[in-house]
Amino acid sequence: MTADLPVPPPGGDDPAIAWRGRRRRRDHGHKRAAVIRTAARAFDERGYHNTSLDDIAAALGVSKPTIYYYVPNKEQLLFECFRAGLEPIRAALRRAEGSPGTSRDRLREVIRDYGMAIASEYGWCMVRAEHQDLGAELGAQVRTLKAEIDRGIRQLLQAGIDDGSVAVTDPKLAAFAIAGALNWIGHWFRAGRTLSAEYVAETFVQFLEQGLAPRAAAPPASPARSRRRRPPPSP
């Protein structure tokens, strides 16, 4: 696994600022993150195969050899985009381990951060990286990271079943349903349009949490209502 990198927060700022002014000769980590972020935006706008390293260098106002200083090739760059987008979800799961409240409370925060991550500029890479031209090694790392997220959500669901805050009977299928719903955001959401990432994430939290909430036991039917009515006599 490659080393963790500084992940800039999603937003409208210009990643190329890392090469301007006093930062021109320093901040290697931030410059690398700027390369990854710019690539994520380009892949989203043009598609992976339609984006070249020359395009990314031009967007940053640097030379193509500068890009090679931070990543060895475009395949690695796609993987780093995937990993940068996934890091907020991994961080949310780490925070959930020591957070107070019920397991459903902790899961709610994970779902919110998951939704925000998928609605970020990294979302396109997060839902498509595995299906692009990744070699065996990087493809295996993608699957490992996805399995880590799946395992964390299943554990929260099982803990919620145990403490009575989550009403599902199959945490595996519930985890698939949650991840599937959230991942699909990356196929249709585009930043800067009508909906904000915050609104989308919060709406999905509400939808998914209502499905997780325990239902009150239905009151027993009264004898009068439960008595089966006899059919009328035949003429």
N, C-alpha and C positions, 0 to 999 in steps of 0.2 A: 504494500500500500504506500502510495506517495505521501509525503509530509503534508500536514494541514497548512492551509494558506489563509491570510487575512481575507475575510469576505466582506466587501463593502455593502452597506445597507442598500436595498432597492430604492430608486428615486430617479429624479430627472437631471441630476448633476452630470457634468461632462467628465468621463474617465480620463480624457486626454490632459486634464489639469495636472495629473501626476508628473508630467514632463515639463511643466512651466515654472518659471520663477525659481525660487529657492529649492524646490523639490527636484530640479532637473538632474542633479547628480547623486541623489540619495533615495531612500525609501524603496528599496528593491521589492519588498513584500507588497506595498501598495501599488507599485507599477505592474507587478505580475497580476494582481487582482484586477487592475484596470484593463489589462489585455484580455483576461478571461471574461470580464463583464462586457467589454466591447464585442467580443466574439459571440457571446450569448445573444446580444441584441441583433447582430448581423445574421446569425443562424435563424433567429425568429423571423426576421424580415424577409430573408432571401432563401432560406433553406440551407442545410449543411453543404450539399453538393454544389450549390450555386454560389457559395462564398469561398473566396480564396484568402490566403494569408496576406496577399497584397491588398485586398479590400480592408482587412482589419488594420493593417499598418497605415493605410491612407486615412481611415477614420480616426486614428490616434495621432496622425501627423508625424509618424516616425518611419524609419526604413524597415524593410522586410527582415534584414538581419537582426534588427532589434527584437522582433517577435521571437526569433529563434533563441535569443538570450534567455527568454523566460519559459518557453515551451519548445520541445524538440520537433513537434509536427502538429498537423491539424487534428489528427486522431486524439492525441493527448489533450489538446485544447478542448475538444468536445467532452471528453471525460471529465476534465476539470470544471467545465460549466455544470455538468451533472452534479458533481460533488459539491460545488459551491452552493447550488440550489438546495441540496439535501442537508447541508450542515445545520440550518435553523431547525429542521425537524429533529435531527439527532440531539441538538442542544435542548429542545423542548422535552424530549424523552429523558434526558439526563436530569433536568430540573424536576421532572415529575417524580423521580425516585425519592426525593426528600421533601416534597411539597406537602403541606397540611391538607386536610379535607378528605373527602371520599375519593375513591378511585374514579368515579364519574366526574368529579371536579377536575382532577388531574388530566383525565382524558379530554375534557372540554378544551383545556388550554393547548394540548397537543394538536387537536383537530384544527383549532384556530391558526396555530403557527404553520401547520401543514398546508392549510388553504392559502395562507399568505405567501408561502414559499412557491406553491404551484402558480399563483397569480403574479409572481414576480417576473422579472426579465429572464430568469433561468428556467421558467416553467416549460418552454418548448423543449429544451435539452433534457429536462428531467423525464418527460414522458416519451421521448423519441430516441434518446441516446443509445439504448440497448439495441434498437433496430437499425442503427446506422452502421457505418463500416468500422466498427470496433473489432480489433483482433481478439484472439482467445483470452489473452491475459487481462486486458481491460474489460472485456465483456464479463469475465468471471468476477472482477471487482465490482462491477455494476450490480450483478446478481447478489453478491455478498452484502452490499450496502442496502439493497432493497429488502433482503431477508432480515437484516438487523432492524429495520423500521417495522416490518411485519411482526417480528417477534416482540418488539416493545409494545405495539398496540394490542396484540393478543394477551400479553401479560397484564396490561391495564384492564382489559375486558374481564379476564379471569378474576383479577383482584376485585373488580366491581361486582361480579357474580358472588364472590365470597363475602363481601361486606354488605350485600343487598342493595347497592346503589345502581346496579345495571341489571336490566331484565332481558338477558338473552340466554339461550341455551347452548349455542355453539359459537365460542369465541373465534374460531378459525374462520367460519363463514362471515361472521360480523366484521372481522378485520378486513376480509376481502371486499365486503360491501363498502366499508368506510374508505379504504384506499382507492377502490375503483371509482367511487363518486368524486373524490377529491382530485385524483389524477386526470379525470376527464376535463377538469377546468382548463388544463394546459392545451386542450385541443380547440377550445372556442374563445377563451378569454384573451383580450388584447388591451394592454394598458393604454390609458389616455383617452378611452372612449367613454361611454355613458356610465359604466359601473366602475367603482374603485375596487382595488384589491381588498381593502378593509371591509367594504360592504359585502363582497362576494364571500369572504372568509366567514364573517359573522352570520350571514344567511345560511351557509352550509352548517355551521355549528348548531343553529336553531333546528334545522331540518333533521340532522343526524341525532342531536340530543333528544329530541322529542321521541324518536324511535327507540332510544335507549332507556327512557324513563320507565320505572316500574308502574304498572297499571293498578289502580285500586280494584280490589276484588268486587266483582259484580254482585249486587244484593240478590239473595235467593228469590226465586219467583214465588208469588203468593199461590196458595192452593187453588184459588179460583182461576188464576191465569194459567197455571200449569196443567189444570185438568183438560184433557183432550175433549174437544167438542164432538159429540156424536153426529154422524151424518144424518140428514133428514131421511125419514122412511121413504122407501120407493113407492111411487103411486101404484 
